[in-house]
């Protein structure tokens, strides 16, 4: 997607401002649309699934719903992954699927106005910014706005079916 296209999509979809849940992965801060978040919980044991990719930790039973758990730290190749009492799972309600994502920590819920959001920079093929909706600066922090639903529907993940 060209830079101008990203800018028009971002500006058009956020004309009145929206709220985002911010979270950390390694040294970076990310943000996802708060409307996609169902709940936030501590990391607990999962039931492993045979032959699943490394970033799919397994599944949990959440009040009768089987929820796949994806570790974004592994998916984004962020180095050594450690599970402790601070590890968080964000339960997302995406299209027709509930998915959990493991992150290092949850920071805050923030409101962003369209003028605070800049398009993601274009890189050569070595860096994939396909699921970066944009970048926002809040105080001295740079936030990476993530298209979490697009990421979960992407090749290799396919945890959420594309709507027909």
C-alpha positions as CSV (number, residue, x, y, z in Angstrom):
1,X,0.0,0.0,0.0
2,X,1.4,3.4,-1.0
3,X,2.1,6.0,1.7
4,X,-0.7,8.2,0.4
5,X,-3.1,5.3,0.5
6,X,-2.2,4.6,4.1
7,X,-2.6,8.2,5.0
8,X,-6.1,8.4,3.5
9,X,-7.2,5.1,5.0
10,X,-5.9,6.1,8.4
11,X,-7.4,9.6,8.3
12,X,-10.7,8.4,6.8
13,X,-11.2,5.6,9.4
14,X,-10.2,7.9,12.3
15,X,-12.0,11.1,11.4
16,X,-13.4,11.5,15.0
17,X,-10.6,9.9,16.9
18,X,-10.5,6.5,18.6
19,X,-9.2,4.8,21.7
20,X,-6.4,2.3,21.7
21,X,-5.0,-0.2,24.2
22,X,-1.2,0.2,24.4
23,X,1.1,-2.7,25.3
24,X,4.8,-3.5,25.2
25,X,6.7,-6.1,23.3
26,X,10.4,-6.0,24.1
27,X,11.5,-2.3,24.1
28,X,8.6,-1.1,21.8
29,X,5.1,0.2,22.5
30,X,2.3,-1.0,20.3
31,X,-1.4,0.0,20.2
32,X,-4.5,-1.8,19.0
33,X,-8.1,-0.6,18.6
34,X,-9.8,-0.9,22.0
35,X,-13.0,-2.1,20.3
36,X,-11.2,-5.3,19.4
37,X,-10.3,-6.1,23.1
38,X,-12.6,-8.4,25.0
39,X,-10.5,-8.7,28.2
40,X,-7.1,-8.7,29.7
41,X,-5.8,-11.5,31.8
42,X,-2.6,-13.0,33.2
43,X,-0.8,-15.7,31.3
44,X,-1.9,-19.1,32.4
45,X,-1.1,-22.6,31.2
46,X,-2.3,-23.6,27.7
47,X,-3.1,-26.9,26.1
48,X,-0.5,-27.4,23.4
49,X,-1.5,-28.3,19.9
50,X,0.7,-30.8,18.0
51,X,2.5,-29.5,14.9
52,X,1.4,-25.9,15.6
53,X,3.9,-23.1,14.7
54,X,6.1,-22.0,17.6
55,X,4.2,-18.7,18.0
56,X,0.9,-20.5,18.6
57,X,1.4,-21.5,22.3
58,X,-1.8,-23.6,22.4
59,X,-5.4,-23.1,23.3
60,X,-7.4,-22.2,26.5
61,X,-11.0,-22.8,27.4
62,X,-12.5,-19.4,28.1
63,X,-16.0,-19.9,29.5
64,X,-16.7,-22.6,27.0
65,X,-15.0,-21.0,24.0
66,X,-11.7,-22.6,22.7
67,X,-9.3,-19.7,22.3
68,X,-6.0,-20.0,20.4
69,X,-3.1,-18.2,22.1
70,X,-0.5,-16.4,19.9
71,X,2.7,-15.1,21.4
72,X,3.4,-11.9,19.5
73,X,6.9,-11.8,20.9
74,X,7.8,-15.0,19.1
75,X,5.8,-14.0,16.0
76,X,7.8,-10.7,15.8
77,X,11.2,-12.4,16.5
78,X,11.8,-10.3,19.6
79,X,14.5,-12.6,21.1
80,X,14.2,-14.6,24.3
81,X,10.7,-15.1,25.6
82,X,10.2,-15.4,29.3
83,X,6.8,-16.1,31.0
84,X,6.3,-14.7,34.5
85,X,3.7,-13.0,36.7
86,X,3.8,-9.9,34.5
87,X,3.1,-11.7,31.2
88,X,-0.3,-10.7,29.9
89,X,-2.8,-12.2,27.5
90,X,-5.1,-9.8,25.6
91,X,-8.2,-11.6,24.6
92,X,-9.4,-10.1,21.2
93,X,-12.8,-10.4,19.6
94,X,-12.0,-10.4,15.9
95,X,-14.7,-10.9,13.2
96,X,-16.0,-14.3,14.0
97,X,-13.2,-15.5,16.2
98,X,-11.8,-15.0,19.7
99,X,-8.0,-15.0,19.9
100,X,-5.6,-14.4,22.7
101,X,-2.2,-12.6,22.2
102,X,0.7,-12.8,24.6
103,X,2.5,-9.5,25.3
104,X,5.0,-8.3,27.8
105,X,2.7,-5.9,29.5
106,X,-0.3,-3.6,29.1
107,X,0.3,0.1,29.5
108,X,-2.8,2.2,29.1
109,X,-5.9,3.1,27.1
110,X,-5.4,6.3,25.2
111,X,-7.4,8.4,22.8
112,X,-5.8,9.5,19.5
113,X,-7.0,12.2,17.2
114,X,-6.4,11.8,13.4
115,X,-3.8,14.5,13.4
116,X,-1.7,12.6,15.9
117,X,-1.3,9.6,13.6
118,X,1.3,9.4,10.9
119,X,1.6,6.8,8.1
120,X,4.1,4.0,8.6
121,X,7.4,4.6,6.8
122,X,8.0,2.7,3.7
123,X,10.9,0.2,3.7
124,X,12.4,-2.1,1.2
125,X,11.3,-5.7,1.2
126,X,13.4,-6.5,4.2
127,X,11.0,-4.9,6.6
128,X,7.3,-5.8,6.5
129,X,5.1,-2.9,7.6
130,X,1.9,-4.4,6.1
131,X,0.2,-4.6,9.5
132,X,1.3,-1.2,10.8
133,X,-1.6,1.2,10.5
134,X,0.5,4.1,11.5
135,X,2.7,5.7,14.1
136,X,1.7,8.1,16.9
137,X,3.7,10.1,19.3
138,X,2.3,10.5,22.8
139,X,4.5,12.5,25.1
140,X,8.0,11.1,24.6
141,X,6.7,7.7,23.4
142,X,6.3,6.4,19.9
143,X,3.4,4.0,19.4
144,X,3.2,1.5,16.6
145,X,-0.5,1.2,15.7
146,X,-1.1,-2.4,14.7
147,X,-3.8,-3.8,12.4
148,X,-4.3,-6.8,14.7
149,X,-7.2,-8.3,12.7
150,X,-5.2,-8.1,9.5
151,X,-2.2,-9.8,11.2
152,X,-4.4,-12.6,12.5
153,X,-5.9,-13.1,9.0
154,X,-2.4,-13.1,7.3
155,X,-0.8,-16.0,5.5
156,X,0.8,-18.3,8.1
157,X,-1.6,-17.1,10.8
158,X,-5.0,-17.5,9.3
159,X,-6.6,-17.5,12.8
160,X,-9.5,-15.4,11.6
161,X,-11.4,-16.2,8.4
162,X,-11.8,-13.4,5.9
163,X,-15.4,-12.3,5.5
164,X,-16.9,-13.3,2.2
